[in-house]
Amino acid sequence: MNTPILLPDRIRTSISLGESHFREFKSALEGIPGQKTPRDKKSIADDICRTLVGFANADGGELLVGVEDDGIISGLENISPKNIEYLEKCWKDGIHKDTPLVNVRVNRLELETHWILHFVVPKLSDRICLTSDGRCLQRKDLETVPVHFQEIQFSRQEQASRVYDREYVDNASIDDLDIQAVKVLADKVSAGMSAEKCLQYLGLADFNFNGLQLTRAAVLLFANEIWKWHPRSHVRILKVSGTELKTGESYNIASDDPIQGNILFLIQETWDRLRPHLTQTKLGKTGKFEARVTYPEGACREALINALAHRDYSQEGRGIEIYVFDNRIEIKNPGSLLASLSLNEIIKLDGAHQSRNTLVARCLREIGYMREVGEGIRRMFDIMRDNELELPKLSSEASTFSVVLSNSLMYSREHIIWLENFNDLDLSKSEKAIVVLGYDARILSANDIIKDLNLVDIEDYRKLVESLSKKGILSATMDRNAAYRFAERKKVSRRDVARYQITLPGEQKFPKKAEAAEKPSPKKVKDIQDMRVFIGNIPRGTEQHVITEIVNGAAKDYDIEWPIITSSIGPIYCVVHIKGKQYAEKLSKHVGMKLIDNSKLLARTAEGNGKNTS
């Protein structure tokens, strides 16, 4: 037979356990040890009110007044019975009248010849409690600290969203579900399994004295008339004319296509209606109109399923919105990122994940719409990268998580011109990414390459480096042993040592050594061939320092004949006089990769040092 624990014994146990997230001790004395005096009753009352508010706004707790921080019972010594009675009731006036505490239990009892006060306050879930002077406090670990009320609201909303799909629904029965869809799922789980057993096996239902009780996940996934159970289980596809959403007289929504239904219906129906927006019809080279895919279907489908699986269904007043702009698709779903995750962790693409709707996600995996949780974002990035499109942009705001897929190439105009120099090498997409990473003479580390390409297997990195090295466009500025020594000296990882550079096809792997080897002695300078590099297609009005900076990127000893104007309109050109054919060719290649005001510069070399007089 179990004997109920008496209050004094329970409080002694609490004191022996010490202060915690659920327990606080407050002394009725102040001063240094051995010379303590009674505290003012209003100071004690303020501590009581602050602590009870903090517990109520967190997970509830108990407060013992007359106990020191170290658990020594000092009691309410030298406090009159009238003042003790005042402390017992102080919380009633010390709490804001619009946010009252309820079910507070107060006990006065004697322990070890000392009187103490014991307060117990439950967690408040329907409101946020404030002190009478408007302070918002919350218990965090061993402290009661000030917090913004929105932080508490956010925490409670997130907690509600995490359990939403597991809550049971009153008055919903199996007759309210699409039984055929449930049977399809049951056969995937185990051939011949009944619909009722399948729902129980997946945690979507359970038997009680009233029969089969369905969870919210069951109705979200399979309900025939979803509007009975969730008013905003829908997706809106909004076609926007242009690249920005406008309002008022400039409102530019060309079409608004709402779709309502359970999750399985929304996946298929939304996808069918979204697909036509993923292509553009344009006049092709043959003179006929051709349909061109502007967004990869795989990435868009992953984004849609991710939104339906992980949206916050506890926000019943909002649905998923898909905005189709001329240059991008934005998918906005209710519910910000869970507090246990950060955008940086997700963008690292290392599989970090937290599932808000655990039952929904499990069923979508069983059906085959999803693989492992956390893989969808990674596949989305991989598909966009494989199609050489801008990588997805993710954002998490107060109550919305958004994914943006762009139809713009991931490379800038400058990068595209830079890549043209490597056209004959038949580079893979990953190799192109490394070449772009090394644009503008950037020296790369192993981790620069691994992180930019999201490489999981280090062997993939080694193969890429070896392939580019064999093609003669990736060279090391220091050998492996030198990299080891440098890393040890700087106390960094060897993979963080920048030692690779991209060189143009045909260039020497070690420019500095090559230049030093080819540097002539003073006696042979006169024998070096005089060369001219003609730089054309320079926009009229270009200042001389612009050209000088470009030339400085590839040459040292030179002279510029500037400018040469052949007509009153159009572009102009200049001539760079330089010694050495190899330096002239290097400068010509360098100039040919540059833009001024979106105009690609042209360059050619010629022998001789005579001034151009035409």
Phi, psi and omega in degrees: 000128180278131178261125181297140180286133180284152184303313179303320180293321180295321181290322176300321177297317179300315181297321181294332180283338178085177181291149181204190177299334184251005189214135180222140175250140176227132179274149173263008181241165176213160180112184183277154181307136179088344181228030183284148179234161181297141177280158175295139184298327181290326177295318178295317180299320179296320177298318181299312183295317180298316183292318180295321176298316180299317177295315182298325181277354178249250185239021183079169179172183180232145180238131177244118180259126185110014179234132180284166181302329182272006177092358177289130180276110180258342174075184180259053185295142176062016174257127185292154177305324180295318180289327175296318176299323177297318180293326179297330185250000188299329183295337181292325178264344183271359178253140181304136186297336180274352181227058187293151173276149179231154175059033175281130178253131181235131179229138171249123182213161182257128177230128177050046178069010179239142174271137176226163173250139181235120180247138174232127180232132179278167176290137174266124180249346184257358179200169174251128186270142178233154172286169184298335178264015171087014180279134177256118185232158179210143177283125176228111184059245184258010184232153170253114190236154175290139176220159174281139184301332180293330178295320178291318178301315180299316181297318180291322178296319179295318179297319179296322181290330181289332183256356188304311186286351179263351180288149180274148184254125178290142172069005177266133180234173182296337178292343179276357184257159172282092187299323181299319178294322178296320180294324176299316177296318181300319179294328178290324179288311179198122183305129178087357179293139179286160179299319182296316180294322180298315179299321179288319181301320182272005178078014183273350181201164177206153179271135169228192185295344178265000183110206183285122180256123183267145173274168176297327179301321181298315181285326177298322183279321194235356186301138176289316180243080188298332182299338177292330189249334179212115186289341184233040172276074183211167176231137174246129174256114183247117178272121182255132176275106182115196184247358179223144178277127182246167182230177177063222181294339181265009181309126190235033172280113182281327179206149180228110188245095179276143179227125180239144178164181176288172188299317181296320177294318182297323180300310185285313184292318179296320180296318179298323182277337180279327186306317179301336180281353184270359179235156175233140178261118182227160178287120183272181182294336181278359182085005178250152176286131183233145177274127181238129179288122181258342177226133178293129185300321183302316181293319181294320180293319177299318181295320179294311181296321178300318180295315182291329181282327191244004178296161179272099182286347177290341172278083189283352181266002184225151176238185179277137179238131178243114179260122179256101177270174178293332186242001183193165172239128178246126177249115183246122179237146182300138177106119177285174178299142178300144185299335181283356179238156173234157178300321181299321180295320181291316183293337175296339176060037179260017176089006178299134182199158170215129182264120177290314183253083189295321181289319178298313182298321180297316181294320179295329175290318180298321181287330179110004178286330180236155171260234178281144178297134182099346181275337184299315180296318180297317179296322178302313179297316182298318182294317179295320179293320179297331178267009178055038176253160178307141180291151180303148175250126181250141176214145179231119179249193187303320184220019184217140171244131186235145172236129180243124176248124184258152174260014178271146177297147182287348181257142176283171178301319179297320180293322179296317178296320178298318181292334179301334179292345185246014184303324185285352186267356179051057182287145172285170180296322178292321178294321176299319181300321179290320179299317178294323178299328181268014179298149176062039173063026179290134176269128188254149170258167178299319181291331174303315182289314183298315183287320182295323182267000180055048181278128179266318181267121181297337178294327176297321177297314181299319180296319180295315180297318179295318180296314181293326178294318179296328179281356173079021182238001174235122180229158181260132178277345173211150182281175186298318181296320178295323178295320177300312182297318180296317180296319179294320181293321182269355181057050177230169176289145179299330180289346178268359180279120180285117183212007178246144174221149177269130178240153179294150178306130178093348179282158178293148181288330182237082185306318184295315180293320181297315180296321180294323181290328184269356181294121185283158174286159180305329182291334186257005181300321183294341181275351181287138185289131175283135182227158173235140174242115179272124179249115184242179181063033177278123179302137179301137181096356179295131180283151187299324184296335178296312179294320181300318179296322178295314181295322180299339179289347183220356184217156179243297183267108183203172176219132182256128172265108193220143334266170174244118185250126182257346178204173182278348179228171176082184184286168179237178176215167177223172181234131175255124177263126186212151179263136177101119182297319182296325179287326177294318180293322177297317178296320181298315178297318182296314181295324183294352179258003187256152177239145169230118182053045179067011175257124180283127179289149177248146181214142172212156182250155176208153180278160176101157181239013181292144178291138178282127184244005181286000000 
